[in-house]
């Protein structure tokens, strides 16, 4: 078949034009987009396709193949991905839109409430996730009203962000140390309380249920039974082996943290039971054990100019002040112990053959949404997971855990057009995932940075218009 020449987009001086395009609810019916020239990782654990082309019509992928063998529709908008890598949009199974990396929850919660910033914080978080290449995410803990509002505004195209699934408040057996100024977590003292709380959240319109701490097996079972009647999955926040076992045997759908790579490895019998049942585990390994030493080595990451631009002066100053002397923060009080066990704890899951998902707990102290998933994926690779497997988990497997494997997670005809383009080869250096240049969500170009291909020594990359 004949191939039309690649027509790169013309450069302009404002990156916000690309972001504004993503405020559309979905791609226009019949509109065509072609990503042409780069290496393709399609989400499966198979060799990459070099010099590939992906054709999108509306919000669906319609053709994938070698660029030399794919006819580019003459009316298609073409993005030249030569020298880059294309892969499915990333999926983060554990985020918190209501926090932005601030170091002290006890101050943050009342501060954003008093300054009427709750929904604004969520908007910033959603945009940061999308710009980091996250096209779908699960929010596991936020105020109900604002969580539903931000999710729905993203769905309508009024706000840039990933395709969100939200839990709203979590259900817990203990209220813990969280500020009453903001948290509307639901206390459940009995299985009946747990069932009523689940029913209340389901009726409000949440997408998932989060079971938090100090819950008995009977309470987990009440949550699971009620949630499943509403076709909702339950994610359980678990560390202690007893809680892991109780949640597993009660039928919880996802075990999140599951040691968080910071407790001694679990008993082999417990790991085997999880593997045999096929219950996914989402470890969130990096959020303390990898991020803390990385920040000790390079504290300048806390002053990333992107954070200053995204937050605005009021929020930026508050977050920066909270991270002064970050090594003394209560959140990191047990990090030395967590770092001691981190590799063995994470390795147990890799070696076991468990169904592993990928989530970051992003928004927790120093765990910025701008870095969502690449640090978590790197932690898995550091411990021995092949890079392609880690990418597949963050795309194809996560889509399956999300219950949307028929539409998301791979680049193939018929799937929703969620695609990112990164600078560098993540199979050689997984940190290439931190260099996201193009984000396509639902067939719409949400981010576009045109590489400057002029001679060395000239100006760097320049943003481009998304037509």
C-alpha positions in Angstrom: 0.0 0.0 0.0 1.1 3.5 -0.6 2.3 5.6 2.3 1.7 9.4 2.5 4.5 11.5 3.9 4.5 12.4 7.6 3.4 16.0 8.1 4.7 17.3 11.5 2.6 19.7 13.4 3.8 23.3 13.2 5.4 24.8 16.4 3.8 27.6 18.3 4.8 29.3 21.5 2.2 28.1 24.0 2.0 24.6 25.5 -1.4 25.4 27.0 -3.0 25.0 23.5 -2.3 21.3 23.6 -3.8 21.0 27.1 -6.9 23.0 26.1 -7.7 20.5 23.3 -8.1 17.8 26.0 -11.0 19.7 27.5 -13.2 18.2 24.8 -15.4 15.4 26.0 -14.1 13.0 23.4 -12.6 12.9 19.9 -14.8 14.2 17.2 -16.5 11.3 15.3 -14.7 10.6 12.1 -11.7 12.7 13.0 -8.4 10.8 12.2 -5.1 11.0 14.0 -1.9 9.1 13.0 1.2 8.5 15.2 3.9 7.6 12.8 7.6 6.5 12.9 8.4 5.5 16.5 9.0 2.2 18.2 5.8 0.6 19.6 5.3 -1.2 22.8 1.7 -2.4 22.6 1.2 -3.5 26.2 1.8 -7.2 25.6 5.0 -9.0 26.5 6.1 -9.4 22.9 9.0 -7.8 21.0 8.4 -4.2 20.1 7.3 -3.1 16.6 9.9 -0.7 15.1 9.1 2.2 12.8 5.4 1.7 13.6 2.2 3.6 12.8 -1.0 3.8 14.8 -4.2 5.1 13.1 -7.0 6.6 15.3 -10.5 7.4 14.2 -12.7 9.3 16.6 -11.7 7.8 20.0 -10.8 4.3 18.8 -7.6 2.7 17.4 -8.4 1.4 13.9 -5.1 0.2 12.6 -1.6 -0.7 13.9 1.4 -1.8 11.9 4.7 -0.9 10.3 4.6 2.6 8.9 5.8 1.3 5.6 2.8 -1.0 5.3 0.1 1.4 6.7 -1.8 3.8 4.5 -2.0 7.1 6.3 -5.5 8.6 5.6 -5.1 11.9 3.7 -7.2 13.8 6.1 -5.4 12.6 9.2 -3.6 14.8 11.6 -0.1 13.3 11.8 2.3 13.3 14.7 5.9 12.3 13.9 7.1 9.9 16.6 10.4 9.1 14.9 13.1 8.5 17.5 10.6 8.0 20.2 8.6 5.2 21.8 4.8 4.8 21.8 3.0 2.8 24.4 -0.4 2.6 26.0 -1.5 5.3 28.4 -0.4 4.4 31.9 -3.0 3.4 34.5 -2.4 4.2 38.2 -4.4 2.0 40.6 -3.8 4.1 43.7 -3.8 7.9 43.7 -5.0 10.6 46.1 -6.2 13.8 44.3 -6.8 15.5 47.6 -3.1 15.7 48.5 -0.1 17.1 46.6 3.0 15.9 48.3 2.6 18.1 51.4 4.5 16.7 54.4 1.9 17.0 57.2 -1.7 15.8 56.9 -2.7 17.3 60.2 -1.9 20.8 58.8 -2.8 20.2 55.2 -6.4 19.0 55.7 -7.6 22.0 57.7 -5.5 24.4 55.6 -7.1 23.5 52.3 -10.6 23.4 53.9 -10.2 26.9 55.5 -8.8 28.3 52.2 -11.6 26.7 50.1 -9.0 24.8 48.0 -10.3 21.2 48.2 -11.6 21.0 44.7 -8.8 23.2 43.3 -6.2 20.8 44.7 -8.0 17.9 43.0 -8.0 19.7 39.7 -4.3 20.3 40.0 -3.6 16.7 40.8 -5.7 15.4 37.9 -3.9 17.6 35.4 -0.5 16.6 36.8 -1.4 12.9 36.4 -2.5 13.3 32.9 0.6 15.3 31.9 2.7 12.5 33.4 1.1 10.0 31.0 -1.5 8.6 33.3 -4.7 8.3 31.3 -6.7 6.3 33.8 -6.5 6.3 37.6 -8.2 5.1 40.8 -8.6 7.6 43.6 -8.6 5.7 46.9 -9.6 8.2 49.5 -11.1 11.7 49.2 -14.1 13.8 50.2 -17.2 12.5 48.6 -18.7 15.6 47.0 -15.4 16.9 45.5 -14.3 13.4 44.3 -17.6 12.9 42.4 -17.5 16.5 41.0 -14.0 16.2 39.7 -14.6 12.8 38.2 -17.7 14.0 36.4 -16.2 17.2 35.1 -13.3 15.2 33.6 -15.8 12.9 32.0 -17.7 15.8 30.5 -14.5 17.3 29.2 -14.6 20.4 31.5 -11.4 19.5 33.2 -8.1 17.9 32.0 -7.4 14.6 33.9 -7.2 10.9 33.6 -10.3 8.7 33.3 -11.1 8.6 37.0 -12.6 5.9 39.2 -13.2 7.2 42.7 -13.9 5.7 46.1 -14.8 8.8 48.0 -14.3 8.3 51.8 -12.9 5.0 53.0 -14.6 2.7 55.4 -12.5 2.1 58.6 -12.6 0.6 62.0 -10.6 3.5 63.4 -10.6 7.2 62.5 -6.8 7.5 63.2 -5.0 10.8 63.2 -6.7 12.5 60.3 -8.1 16.0 60.8 -11.9 16.2 61.3 -11.7 19.5 59.3 -11.8 17.6 56.1 -11.9 13.8 56.3 -15.3 12.4 55.9 -14.2 8.8 56.4 -16.9 6.4 57.6 -16.4 4.6 60.9 -17.7 1.1 61.0 -17.7 -0.7 64.4 -19.7 -3.8 63.3 -20.4 -5.7 60.1 -23.8 -4.1 59.9 -22.1 -0.7 60.0 -19.7 -1.7 57.3 -22.6 -2.9 55.1 -24.6 0.3 55.6 -21.5 2.4 54.8 -20.9 0.5 51.6 -24.6 0.9 50.6 -24.4 4.6 51.3 -21.3 5.1 49.1 -22.7 2.9 46.3 -25.9 4.9 46.3 -23.9 8.1 46.1 -22.3 6.9 42.9 -18.7 5.9 43.7 -16.8 3.6 41.4 -14.9 1.5 43.9 -14.9 0.9 47.7 -11.9 1.3 49.9 -11.7 -0.7 53.1 -9.2 1.0 55.4 -7.8 -0.1 58.8 -8.8 -2.1 61.9 -11.5 -4.1 60.2 -12.4 -7.7 61.1 -12.9 -10.5 58.6 -16.7 -10.2 59.1 -16.6 -6.5 58.3 -14.5 -7.1 55.2 -17.1 -9.8 54.2 -20.0 -7.3 54.7 -18.3 -4.7 52.6 -17.5 -7.2 49.8 -21.0 -8.7 49.7 -22.7 -5.3 49.6 -20.2 -3.8 47.1 -20.5 -6.8 44.8 -24.3 -6.5 44.7 -23.7 -3.1 43.2 -21.0 -4.4 40.9 -18.3 -2.5 42.7 -14.8 -3.8 43.5 -13.2 -3.5 46.9 -9.6 -2.4 47.5 -8.3 -3.2 51.0 -5.5 -1.2 52.6 -3.5 -4.0 54.3 -0.1 -4.4 55.9 -0.4 -6.8 58.9 -0.5 -10.5 57.8 -3.7 -11.1 59.8 -5.4 -8.3 57.9 -4.1 -9.5 54.6 -5.5 -13.0 55.3 -8.8 -11.7 56.5 -9.3 -9.5 53.5 -8.2 -12.3 51.1 -10.6 -14.8 52.6 -13.5 -12.3 52.7 -13.2 -11.9 49.0 -11.6 -8.5 48.6 -10.8 -7.7 45.0 -7.5 -5.9 45.3 -4.9 -6.0 48.2 -3.3 -2.6 48.1 0.0 -1.9 49.9 0.2 -5.6 51.0 3.3 -4.8 53.0 4.2 -1.8 50.9 7.7 -3.2 50.5 8.3 -2.1 54.1 7.5 -5.1 56.3 9.2 -8.5 56.5 8.2 -10.9 53.7 5.0 -12.7 54.4 4.8 -16.3 55.3 5.1 -18.4 52.1 1.7 -20.1 52.8 0.0 -16.7 52.8 1.7 -15.6 49.6 0.8 -19.0 48.0 -2.9 -18.5 49.0 -2.9 -15.1 47.3 -1.3 -16.5 44.2 -3.6 -19.5 44.0 -6.7 -17.3 44.4 -5.4 -14.8 41.8 -6.2 -11.8 43.9 -4.2 -8.8 42.6 -1.7 -7.1 44.9 -0.8 -3.4 44.3 2.4 -2.8 46.4 3.0 1.0 46.2 6.6 0.2 46.9 8.3 3.5 46.0 6.3 5.9 48.1 8.6 5.7 51.1 11.3 3.2 50.5 12.5 4.6 47.2 11.4 8.2 47.3 13.0 9.0 50.7 16.6 8.0 49.7 16.1 9.6 46.3 15.3 12.8 48.0 18.2 12.6 50.4 20.5 12.2 47.4 18.8 14.9 45.4 16.7 17.2 47.6 16.5 19.7 44.6 13.7 17.5 43.2 11.4 19.2 45.8 11.8 22.5 44.0 10.9 21.2 40.5 9.8 24.3 38.6 6.8 22.3 37.3 5.4 22.1 40.8 5.7 25.9 41.2 3.9 26.4 37.9 1.2 23.9 38.6 0.5 24.8 42.3 0.6 28.6 42.1 2.3 30.6 44.8 -0.1 30.0 47.7 -0.1 26.2 47.5 3.6 26.0 46.4 4.8 28.0 49.5 2.7 25.9 51.8 4.0 22.6 50.4 7.6 23.8 50.4 7.4 24.9 54.0 6.0 21.6 55.0 9.0 19.8 53.6 11.7 21.7 55.4 13.7 19.1 57.3 11.7 16.4 55.5 13.8 13.7 57.2 12.2 14.6 60.5 8.6 14.2 59.3 6.5 11.7 61.2 5.5 10.2 57.9 9.0 8.9 57.4 9.6 7.8 61.1 9.9 4.1 60.2 11.4 4.5 56.7 14.8 3.1 57.8 13.0 -0.2 58.7 11.0 0.0 55.5 14.1 0.5 53.4 15.8 -2.5 55.2 13.0 -4.9 54.1 12.0 -3.1 50.9 13.7 -5.3 48.3 13.0 -8.6 49.9 9.3 -7.6 50.5 8.8 -6.6 46.9 10.8 -9.4 45.5 8.6 -12.0 47.2 5.7 -10.9 44.9 7.8 -10.9 41.7 9.2 -14.4 42.5 5.8 -15.8 43.5 4.0 -15.3 40.2 1.3 -13.3 41.9 -1.1 -11.1 39.9 0.6 -7.7 40.4 -0.9 -4.3 39.7 0.8 -1.0 39.7 -0.1 2.0 41.9 1.8 4.8 43.5 -0.2 6.3 46.5 0.7 9.5 44.7 0.0 12.7 46.6 1.5 11.4 49.9 4.5 13.3 51.3 7.1 14.1 48.6 5.3 11.7 46.3 4.3 14.1 43.5 1.7 13.4 40.9 4.1 14.7 38.3 6.2 11.6 38.8 3.3 9.2 38.9 4.2 5.6 38.0 7.7 6.0 36.6 9.3 5.8 40.1 7.0 2.9 41.1 7.8 1.1 37.9 11.5 1.8 38.4 11.3 0.2 41.9 10.0 -3.0 40.4 12.7 -3.0 37.7 15.4 -2.3 40.4 14.4 -5.5 42.2 14.6 -7.6 39.0 11.3 -7.3 37.1 12.0 -7.0 33.3 11.1 -3.5 32.1 8.6 -4.8 29.5 6.8 -6.8 32.2 6.6 -3.7 34.4 5.2 -1.6 31.6 2.7 -4.3 30.8 1.5 -4.4 34.4 1.1 -0.6 34.4 -1.0 -0.8 31.2 -2.6 -4.2 30.2 -2.7 -5.8 33.6 -3.9 -2.7 35.4 -6.7 -2.4 32.8 -7.8 -5.9 33.6 -7.7 -5.2 37.4 -9.8 -2.1 36.7 -12.3 -4.3 34.9 -11.8 -2.5 31.6 -9.3 -4.8 29.8 -11.6 -5.0 26.8 -11.2 -1.2 26.2 -7.9 -0.1 27.8 -4.3 -1.1 28.4 -3.1 -2.2 24.9 -2.6 -0.6 21.5 -4.6 -2.6 19.1 -7.6 -2.1 16.8 -10.9 -1.6 18.6 -9.4 -0.3 21.9 -9.9 3.3 23.2 -7.1 5.5 21.9 -5.1 6.1 25.1 -1.4 6.4 23.9 1.7 8.2 25.2 5.0 8.9 23.5 8.2 9.1 25.5 11.7 10.3 24.8 14.2 7.5 25.1 13.8 3.7 25.2 12.3 2.5 28.5 13.5 -1.1 27.7 17.0 0.3 28.0 16.4 2.8 30.8 13.1 2.7 32.5 13.5 6.3 33.6 12.6 7.3 30.0 9.0 7.0 31.2 9.6 10.3 33.0 10.0 12.1 29.7 6.4 12.0 28.3 6.2 14.2 25.2 2.8 13.2 23.9 -0.4 12.2 25.6 -3.5 11.0 23.7 -6.5 10.2 25.8 -9.7 9.0 24.2 -8.4 10.1 20.8 -7.7 13.7 21.9 -4.2 15.1 22.0 -3.8 16.4 25.5 -0.1 17.1 25.5 2.3 17.6 22.6 6.0 18.6 22.8 7.7 18.9 19.5 11.4 17.8 19.7 13.8 20.3 18.4 15.8 18.4 15.8 18.2 21.2 14.9 21.9 21.0 15.4 23.4 20.4 18.9 23.7 23.6 20.9 20.5 25.1 19.6 17.5 25.7 21.8 15.7 22.8 23.5 12.3 21.3 22.9 9.5 23.6 22.0 5.8 23.1 22.7 3.4 22.8 19.7 -0.1 23.5 18.8 -2.6 20.6 18.9 -5.0 21.2 16.1 
